[in-house]
Amino acid sequence: MSDIKRFNVEKRLSDMAVYNGVAYLAGQIPENTDQDITGQTAEVLQIIDRLLAEAGTDKSRILMAQIFVANMQEFPGMNKAWDAWVADGNAPPRATIEARLANADIKVEIVITAALK
C-alpha cells in the first residue's frame, strides 16, 4: 500500500494529496480578486499547473475538473481562460456549477483530479 503524500499542509486543509498514482487538488482560488473572471481563472490555472508539476504530472493528465463560478452570467469569461489553457486533444471531463463561494470577491474555484505520469 502506498503512502498518502500531502502538499502545503495547513491546519484546515492541504492544497493537494497524492495517493495510488492520482493527484487530488483542493479547490484552488485566485490570490488577486481585483481581476475579472477571465483573469481570476487564468491565475487559478497557473496555480494548478504549479501544483501538478510538484506532483510530477501536468494538465494533459487531468481525469476530472470541477469548476465553481459565483455568477453563471460570467461563464463565457471563465471559458475564455479555460479554452486558452486546456491541453489540445486532452480536454478532461468537466462540471461547471454556479455556487456562492467563501469570499464574495472570488469569482471562480477549480477542483482537479489528475493521474500521475
N, C-alpha and C positions, 0 to 999 in steps of 0.2 A: 504494500500500500504506500502510495506517495504522500509526502507531507504537504500541507497547505502552506503556501508562501503568501504573505500579505505585504502590501506596499503602502508607504506613507500612512502608517497606523496612528490614529489619534484615539482619544478616549471613546468617542461615539462611533467612529467608522474608519474604514480603510478606503483608499482610492481604488484598490484592486486586490483581488485574491486570485491565485493561480493554483489549480488542482487538476491532476489527471489529464494534463495536456490542454486545458482550457483556461483562458483568462476571463475573469468576471469583473467588469468595471462598475464601480458605483456610479450613480447619476453625476455627470460632470456638468458644471455650470461655469459661466464666464466670470472672470475677475472684474472686467471693465463693464459695468452695467449702463454706462452712458451711451453705448452703441445701439444702433437699431438691431432688429433681429438677424439681419444678414451678417453684421459684424459680430454679434454675440455668438452666432452659430459657427462662424469661421474660427473664432477664438476657441470655442469648445472643441472643435475638430482638431485643432493644433494640440490641445491638451491630450486628446485621445491618441493622436499619433505618438506623442511622447510616452504615454503610459504603455501603449502597445509595444513600442521599441524597448522599453525597460523589461517587458516580459519576454522579449525575443520574438515578436511577431509583428504584423502590420495590418493595415486596413483591408488588404486583399484576402485576409483570413477571417473576417468577421462572419460569425454564424447568425447573429440576430442584433438588430438595433431597435431600441425603444426610444421614441422622441416625444417629449412633453413640451407643448407650447402653451404659453399663457393666453394667447388670443389667436384663434384659428383664422382670423382675418389676415394675420401676418404669415400664414402658411407659405405663400409664394416666396417671400423673402428668405425663409428658412431653407426652402428647396433650392433657391439660387446658390447659397453657400454649399449645401449638401451636394448638388449636381456638379459643382466645380471640384469637389473633393473626392467623391466616391471613386473607387478603383474601377477603371474600364473593364468591362466583362465580369466584374465581381460584385455587382450591386447586391447587398445582402437582403434577406427578408427583413421587413421593417414595419413597425407600427407607429403611427403618429396620433397622439391623444391631446386634446385640449385639457389643461389642468391648472388649478390655482397652485402656483409654485410658492416656495417658502419665503421668498422676498419679492415684493411687488415690482421691483426693478429688473428682475430676472425674466427674460422672455423665452428662454429655452433651456432644457435639461436633457441630456442624452445618456442612455444606458447602453453599454456594448458588451456582448459576449463574443469571444474570438478564440479560434483554435491556435495553438502554438505551432511553430514551424518544426 
